Amino acid sequence: MHDNAAMAGVGGTTIRPWEGRDREHVQALLKLLSQDALVRSEDTPTYVAERDGEVVGMVTLCVFRTLTGPKAYLDHLVVASD
């Protein structure tokens, strides 16, 4: 369930699915959560927030099925402080 369309956000920020070119930026953002965090998969439903051509945030959308129906939660939600 990976939508390739970018979504315009507030204040010139765009939300879009992450791409291979974002790996370094995503890795740096993950380090804000934990120094041991590493990008280990490239096919997860992860989205980046981009402003003026720079990645300034990220989130991973986790979707799974349970006995009572589908569930979803946001993981690795990080926004750069600058």
C-alpha positions in Angstrom: 0.0 0.0 0.0 2.5 2.5 -1.2 1.1 5.6 -2.8 3.6 7.4 -5.0 1.9 10.7 -5.0 3.4 13.5 -2.8 1.1 15.4 -0.6 1.5 19.2 -0.2 1.7 20.2 3.4 1.7 23.3 5.5 4.4 26.0 5.1 5.9 24.6 1.9 6.5 21.1 3.4 5.8 18.1 1.2 5.1 14.6 2.4 6.2 11.8 0.0 7.2 8.2 0.1 10.9 7.8 0.8 13.3 6.8 -2.0 16.8 5.4 -2.1 18.3 8.9 -2.4 16.8 9.7 1.0 18.7 6.9 2.8 21.4 9.1 4.3 18.9 11.7 5.6 16.6 9.0 7.0 19.5 7.3 8.7 20.5 10.7 10.3 16.9 11.2 11.6 16.8 7.7 13.0 20.0 8.5 15.0 18.0 11.1 16.8 15.9 8.3 18.2 18.7 5.9 19.0 22.4 5.9 18.2 22.1 2.2 17.4 19.3 2.6 14.9 20.1 1.5 11.3 18.1 1.4 8.1 17.7 -2.3 7.5 14.9 -2.4 5.0 14.2 -0.3 1.9 10.6 -1.6 1.2 8.8 -0.4 4.3 6.0 2.1 4.0 8.1 5.1 5.1 7.4 8.7 4.3 9.6 11.8 4.5 8.7 15.4 5.0 10.7 17.6 2.6 11.1 21.4 2.7 13.2 23.4 0.2 14.6 20.1 -1.2 15.8 18.9 2.3 14.4 16.0 4.3 13.3 17.4 7.6 11.2 14.5 9.0 10.1 10.9 8.6 7.5 8.4 9.7 6.9 4.7 9.1 3.3 3.5 8.7 2.8 0.0 10.1 -0.3 -1.7 9.0 -1.3 -5.3 10.0 -4.4 -7.5 10.4 -5.8 -8.8 13.6 -8.7 -11.0 14.5 -10.9 -7.9 14.8 -9.7 -6.2 11.6 -6.9 -4.1 10.3 -4.8 -1.9 12.6 -2.3 0.7 11.9 0.2 2.8 13.9 2.9 5.3 13.2 6.5 4.3 14.1 9.8 6.1 13.9 8.2 9.6 13.8 11.1 12.0 13.8 11.3 15.7 13.0 14.6 17.6 12.7 15.0 20.3 15.3 16.4 22.9 12.9 
